[in-house]
Structure formats: C-alpha cells, structure tokens
C-alpha cells in the first residue's frame, strides 16, 4: 500500500472527513486532498502531525497499513548499514527502495548518499541536488532533511555542514524536551559530524564544544543507549581520557557493535 493510500484508509477507518482528519495541524484541506490522491509529496513530519492529532501511534499506523518493508524500516536498515560500513547490505537496501513505488524521493536520495559514502566516491552533483533541502527557511522542521543531513557529512564538506548543524543546535537546544525518535534523528546528525570531524582534526574548537554540550542533553532512555555511548566516547577522546574511550570501545565490541567500535577515530 502506498503512503497516500494508507492515509486515506486510516481516515476511512476513523470515519472522518478530510477536514476532520487534519484538525489541529497546519495542513490545508486542499493540500491534504492532494496528499491522498498522490499529487503532492508527502513528508514524514506531516504524517506525524496528523497521527498525533488523531491519537494514533506511529507503530500502529505502519503495522496496520504497511508490510514489514515499510519506509521506516528502510530508514533503520540504512542507518545500520552505514554504521557497520556494510556496502553489500547498503546496495541490497537501495535496490529494495528503488523497486518499492511507495518510497519517497527523500529516501531514495538518502540511499544514494549512504551508498556513495560507503564507496568513498563523493558525487558533487548528487550533493548539490540534496543541498536544496537546506535552502528553505524551515528545513530544520523537516525530519527527512535532518536525516539526509546526517548522512551527507563528509570530510570534504565539513565547512558547509557545520553551520547547518549549528542551526539544529539553535532550533532544538534541549534534546530531552523532544520525543525519543526526534532525539535519535538529531543526535545522529551530531554524532556523524563528530565522527567525521575527528577523522579530519584532533583539536577541540568552540563549535565542537557546543555540539558536545548539545548531545549531553539527550534523555537517559534505553532506546538512545548507543548514541549516549558514542557521545561519551567523543567526549572522552576530545578531553584526552584514553582509558574511558578505550573502555567504551570495548563495551561496544562485546555488545555486538564490533564494526562501529573498530571504526571509531581515536
């Protein structure tokens, strides 16, 4: 089932009109009508707004109207392939994404970027196209743009990525005031930046301090455990606490994150 069809099916199951379906959101009836018809691009944050206002959980929506290969699972699979440096798995997921007609342009762009990063074959044309996400004033409110930013950070574009990341820090100063999923998206960008930056330079500058302080505001939820560990690791390496950083690498390794542990920059 396509995402627009799922929205319509949910609305019918709730016995709501289109106007009632979007009540409490900033989405217009005209725009929503085109969303259901598949005429307007559907962004994941708009879906979340609608579900929240209708008291429908995200897990119920995707379990009820999609099979196990829905786009959220694709997103999680891409993240895992990226962190594990698994090029073959990333190729497989990209193929699935491009064969699934219900996936969005944003997810396809992200699959290309991740595959490109794992190949270490930087494609400026793709990056220039994706940078369009960040030319809009409200891009910081778009979850897909945040995800793509996290997977676009490279050593050779750190200078252009830094101000975008600092915009997120300014927009969301306290991560613990947001949902777990929002915190995961935002913190992933920060961790990816620190990971890439550490490979490029060892010194601790003011922007890096801001990002470390920002990541410190993550909630202490088990779902954010791996991100909390990675934050602690980078805090340790930037403050020359070698014993702590090596202990964290060992914990990650025995916890099943061997590839992540071995690829962390010292």
C-alpha positions in Angstrom: 0.0 0.0 0.0 1.3 3.5 -0.9 1.6 6.1 1.8 -1.2 8.2 0.3 -3.5 5.2 0.2 -2.6 4.4 3.8 -3.6 7.9 5.0 -6.9 7.6 3.2 -7.5 4.1 4.6 -6.8 5.4 8.1 -9.2 8.3 7.6 -11.9 6.0 6.4 -11.3 3.6 9.4 -11.7 6.6 11.7 -14.8 7.7 9.9 -13.5 11.2 9.4 -13.9 13.8 6.7 -10.6 15.3 5.2 -11.2 18.5 7.2 -11.6 16.5 10.5 -8.6 14.4 9.7 -6.2 17.4 9.6 -7.9 19.3 12.5 -5.2 20.7 14.8 -2.4 20.7 12.2 -1.2 23.5 9.9 -2.1 21.4 6.8 -4.8 22.8 4.5 -7.7 20.7 3.2 -6.6 21.4 -0.4 -3.1 20.2 0.3 -4.3 17.1 2.2 -6.7 16.2 -0.5 -3.8 16.2 -3.0 -1.8 14.1 -0.5 -4.4 11.4 -0.5 -4.6 11.5 -4.3 -0.8 11.2 -4.5 -0.5 14.6 -6.3 1.5 16.2 -3.5 4.8 14.9 -2.0 4.1 13.6 1.5 6.7 14.4 4.1 7.0 12.2 7.2 6.6 15.2 9.6 3.2 15.9 8.1 2.2 12.2 8.8 3.4 12.5 12.3 1.4 15.7 12.8 -1.8 14.0 11.6 -1.2 10.9 13.7 -0.5 12.9 16.8 -3.7 15.0 16.4 -5.8 11.8 15.8 -4.2 10.0 18.8 -2.9 7.2 16.5 0.5 5.7 17.3 3.2 5.6 14.6 3.8 1.9 15.2 0.0 1.1 14.8 -0.2 3.1 11.6 2.7 1.4 9.9 1.9 -2.1 11.3 -1.7 -1.8 10.2 -1.3 -0.4 6.7 2.2 -1.5 5.6 4.1 -4.7 5.4 7.4 -5.2 7.2 9.4 -3.4 4.4 7.8 0.0 5.1 9.9 3.1 4.7 10.7 3.5 8.4 12.3 0.0 8.4 14.2 1.0 5.3 15.5 4.0 7.2 16.6 1.9 10.1 18.3 -0.6 7.8 20.2 2.2 6.0 21.4 3.5 9.4 22.6 0.1 10.4 24.4 -0.5 7.1 26.0 2.9 7.3 27.4 2.5 10.9 28.5 -1.1 10.2 30.3 0.0 6.9 28.4 -2.7 5.1 28.5 -1.8 1.5 26.8 -5.0 0.2 23.9 -4.6 2.6 23.5 -0.9 1.6 23.4 -2.0 -2.1 20.7 -4.5 -1.3 18.6 -1.9 0.7 19.0 0.7 -2.1 17.7 -1.8 -4.6 14.7 -2.6 -2.5 14.0 1.1 -2.0 14.1 1.8 -5.7 11.8 -1.1 -6.5 9.2 -0.1 -3.9 7.0 2.5 -5.6 5.7 3.7 -2.2 9.1 5.1 -1.1 9.8 8.9 -1.3 12.3 10.9 -3.2 14.0 11.8 0.0 14.6 8.2 1.0 15.9 7.4 -2.5 18.3 10.4 -2.2 19.5 9.2 1.2 20.1 5.7 -0.1 22.3 7.1 -2.9 24.2 9.2 -0.4 24.9 6.4 2.0 26.0 4.1 -0.8 28.2 6.8 -2.1 29.7 7.4 1.3 30.5 3.7 1.8 32.1 3.6 -1.6 34.1 6.7 -0.8 33.1 8.0 -4.2 31.9 11.5 -3.5 29.4 12.7 -6.1 29.1 16.5 -6.1 26.1 16.5 -8.5 24.0 14.4 -6.0 25.1 16.5 -3.1 24.2 19.8 -4.8 20.8 18.4 -5.5 20.3 17.3 -1.9 21.5 20.7 -0.6 18.2 22.1 -1.9 16.7 20.7 1.3 18.7 23.2 3.3 17.9 26.3 1.3 14.4 26.5 2.7 13.9 28.6 5.8 12.0 25.8 7.7 14.2 22.9 6.8 15.1 22.3 10.4 11.4 21.2 11.0 11.6 18.6 8.3 12.6 15.2 9.6 13.7 13.9 6.2 16.0 16.9 5.7 17.5 16.2 9.2 18.1 12.5 8.3 19.7 13.4 5.0 22.0 16.0 6.6 23.3 13.3 9.0 24.2 11.1 6.1 25.7 13.8 3.9 28.6 14.8 6.2 32.0 14.2 4.7 35.5 15.3 5.4 35.5 17.4 2.3 32.2 19.3 3.1 32.7 19.8 6.8 32.8 23.6 6.4 29.4 23.7 4.7 27.9 21.2 7.1 29.0 23.0 10.3 26.6 26.0 10.0 23.7 23.7 9.2 24.4 21.6 12.3 24.6 24.7 14.4 21.2 25.7 13.2 19.8 22.5 14.6 21.5 23.2 17.9 19.9 26.6 18.0 16.5 25.3 16.9 16.5 22.4 19.4 18.7 23.5 22.3 17.4 20.8 24.7 17.1 17.4 23.2 15.4 15.9 26.2 12.3 18.1 25.6 11.5 16.1 22.4 10.3 12.7 21.6 12.7 9.8 21.6 12.5 9.5 17.8 13.2 13.2 17.3 16.2 13.0 19.7 17.5 10.0 17.8 17.4 11.9 14.5 19.0 15.0 15.9 21.7 13.2 17.9 22.6 11.0 14.9 23.5 14.2 13.0 25.7 15.4 15.9 27.4 12.0 16.2 28.0 11.7 12.5 29.6 15.2 12.5 31.9 14.4 15.4 32.9 11.1 13.8 33.8 12.8 10.6 35.4 15.8 12.3 37.6 13.6 14.5 39.0 12.0 11.4 39.9 15.4 9.9 41.2 17.2 13.0 42.0 16.5 16.6 41.7 19.9 18.2 38.7 20.9 20.2 37.1 24.2 18.9 34.1 26.2 20.0 31.6 24.6 17.6 32.6 21.2 18.7 32.1 22.1 22.3 28.6 23.4 21.5 27.8 20.1 19.8 29.1 18.0 22.7 27.1 20.2 25.2 24.1 19.7 23.0 24.4 15.9 22.9 24.7 15.9 26.6 21.1 17.0 26.8 19.8 13.6 25.4 17.4 11.8 27.7 18.6 8.7 29.6 16.3 6.3 27.7 17.5 2.7 26.7 16.4 3.5 23.1 19.1 6.1 22.9 21.8 3.9 24.5 24.1 3.6 21.6 24.0 7.3 20.9 24.7 8.1 24.5 27.7 5.7 24.4 29.1 7.4 21.2 28.6 10.8 22.8 30.6 9.6 25.9 33.3 8.2 23.6 33.8 11.5 21.7 33.7 13.5 25.0 36.5 11.2 26.2 38.7 11.4 23.2 38.4 15.2 22.9 39.3 15.5 26.6 42.2 13.0 26.3 40.6 10.5 28.7 42.1 7.5 26.9 41.1 4.9 29.5 37.5 5.8 29.3 37.4 5.9 25.4 39.1 2.5 25.2 36.7 1.1 27.7 33.7 2.4 25.7 35.1 0.8 22.5 35.4 -2.5 24.4 31.8 -2.3 25.7 30.6 -1.6 22.2 32.5 -4.5 20.8 31.2 -7.1 23.3 27.7 -5.6 22.9 27.6 -6.6 19.2 28.8 -3.4 17.7 32.3 -4.6 16.6 32.4 -2.7 13.3 31.3 0.5 14.9 33.9 0.0 17.7 36.7 -0.7 15.3 35.9 2.3 13.0 35.7 4.9 15.7 38.5 7.5 15.3 40.9 7.9 18.2 
